[in-house]
Amino acid sequence: MESLRLLVMETYSSLLDRELCINEWAQERLSFAEPFWRFMSIYLEPSVLFNLLIPLSGIYSQELLTHLLSAVTLVSTLNSFEKWIYPEMRPLWWLREQYAKGQVLNKPQVALESNNLSCETSGGLPCAHSMTFTVFILILASFFFVHCWQRYVYWRSSVWRFFLYPVIVGVVVCMWLSRLYLATEFLHQCVLGSYFGIRALNCFEGNIKYLYSRRRRNAVVVVTILGGIAVGVYFLKLRLSIDPHWSVREAFKWCPEATYMRHEASPIFVLTRDLGNLMGVALASPLSKQ
Ligand SMILES: O=P(O)(O)OC[C@H]1O[C@@H](O)[C@H](O)[C@@H](O)[C@@H]1O
């Protein structure tokens, strides 16, 4: 059993080491588009989706607003729970930890630059930017497609779909590259973020009638239980001598400048934000009669 554990740990460590090279490649080769990578991470992050882009979508239709708000909130809450329960390393923490433990021999194999956007205080897996943005863009694209399909006859040609799919994949990959360039995420964290987002969205769409027709009281009880689970995880971790604020401490340890850290991106803050949004959706329930 012990040898199996060691094998898993070694495989995992070598995977992270290899993935560091991808971050390094991104920083070396993609610096020409730095303003764009920064734009993706700053203006398309989950909080901006909640505070600006989702409310603005209400201009088009209330249905789109409700759809985006409930789906992105659910997905973001899942993400925050994962980060709260099991925070994973980020590239810069992993690299610096290895230096600190002397595991990188004389010549450093990888060099990563940190900056004001690299100082995230939550765990890396799954990437919240990729997860929420993938869901956001998929819902937006499907509404856009249906809108054009109903209004323009020429849009019914399958040619448009061949254009639309690469555009969706392209913008999601740009979000991954942005996170890799800023060295905030490993590649697997971005890919899994989008994958989990798509799976969660499928599940949401499959049960949308059921979810939308929940009574307010039931929905509020479920969100309250989720809040209780979050608090329970905190005390369980304390009991098991696991530091619930491990990721914040890692950020403090390795961030080049303490003022770069944002309290509003810390695990507790993000979890509270998402549960607050979810409570808002619960209080507005039932979202549709039926
Ligand atoms: O996991 P990522 O993409 O590095 O994001 C970390 C945090 O970044 C913040 O900007 C978001 O508001 C949070 O929702 C998110 O958890």
The ligand as an SDF file (V2000), in Angstrom:
LIG
                    3D

 16 16  0  0  0  0  0  0  0  0999 V2000
   -9.1440   29.2430  -10.1900 O   0  0  0  0  0  0  0  0  0  0  0  0
   -8.7490   30.5450  -10.8050 P   0  0  0  0  0  0  0  0  0  0  0  0
   -9.1630   30.6310  -12.2380 O   0  0  0  0  0  0  0  0  0  0  0  0
   -7.3160   30.8610  -10.6160 O   0  0  0  0  0  0  0  0  0  0  0  0
   -9.5550   31.6850  -10.0650 O   0  0  0  0  0  0  0  0  0  0  0  0
   -9.3190   32.0160   -8.7030 C   0  0  0  0  0  0  0  0  0  0  0  0
  -10.3550   33.0270   -8.2380 C   0  0  0  0  0  0  0  0  0  0  0  0
  -10.1780   34.2120   -9.0110 O   0  0  0  0  0  0  0  0  0  0  0  0
  -11.0830   35.2710   -8.6890 C   0  0  0  0  0  0  0  0  0  0  0  0
  -10.7890   36.3480   -9.5070 O   0  0  0  0  0  0  0  0  0  0  0  0
  -12.5020   34.8160   -8.9120 C   0  0  0  0  0  0  0  0  0  0  0  0
  -13.4060   35.8400   -8.5390 O   0  0  0  0  0  0  0  0  0  0  0  0
  -12.7900   33.5700   -8.0940 C   0  0  0  0  0  0  0  0  0  0  0  0
  -14.0880   33.1090   -8.3580 O   0  0  0  0  0  0  0  0  0  0  0  0
  -11.7700   32.4930   -8.4050 C   0  0  0  0  0  0  0  0  0  0  0  0
  -11.9710   31.3830   -7.5490 O   0  0  0  0  0  0  0  0  0  0  0  0
  1  2  2  0
  2  3  1  0
  2  4  1  0
  2  5  1  0
  5  6  1  0
  6  7  1  0
  7  8  1  0
  7 15  1  0
  8  9  1  0
  9 10  1  0
  9 11  1  0
 11 12  1  0
 11 13  1  0
 13 14  1  0
 13 15  1  0
 15 16  1  0
M  END
$$$$
